[in-house]
């Protein structure tokens, strides 16, 4: 799932490539992806792209006249920029992975695609960002929050730190991958309880959040959209590395599986050498 660094990089790429171009047309190939009906997609035609930005994990493309195309890429969504499209014929709804296509006046443009069968990519065409439910509920940006805000937000929601850190209403921008990386950097168990964290642990967690996300943003900016996934994988120390050596201490990276996701961690770095067998059955002292 694209998280804060990748979405920030995608916004940066669109600012460089698309801002100043006018939209030839906006096409919707996956009807279920468009969550709004007013204004209609035809309203975008002829408008210039004036900015691209990020709200948590939401990508926001701004057209003149304060019209926003806000996109949540979900787990399997991505943005593909095309210097030229192979044909000018309209997209056929329901065919292939393309959900939304934006054609620009120089023949270039971008596709928003979604792989797999679970179609959860969501696009909103709005004049008011508050009309996007997910954006309206976002907590402070995880990269921008200072220590007092960060600590207050995490302690406001009692629970396992892994889950709270990825709750977008608490702090926005962190997902499954970077939460694993942040907790590894902070040397904290993913099952640690938020309101039991000491001030020192909270300060370490805050610093790790800023460092991990900041480093990922720095690595990602300037990369082409097609290169970002590889760049993300190359910077991961524990996430998606189950069974491999921890790059810090050499211990074997372990995994805890859930119904539709999993987490990875290093026992030596994070849990005093004790493996977490199961989130419900583990009796690890936090």
Beta strands, then each sheet from edge to edge (+ up, - down):
strand 1: 23-28
strand 2: 49-55
strand 3: 58-63
strand 4: 67-72
strand 5: 77-82
strand 6: 98-104
strand 7: 109-114
strand 8: 122-126
strand 9: 140-141
strand 10: 171-172
strand 11: 253-257
strand 12: 262-266
sheet 1: 1+ 6- 7+ 5-
sheet 2: 2+ 3- 4+ 8-
sheet 3: 9+ 10+
sheet 4: 11+ 12-
end
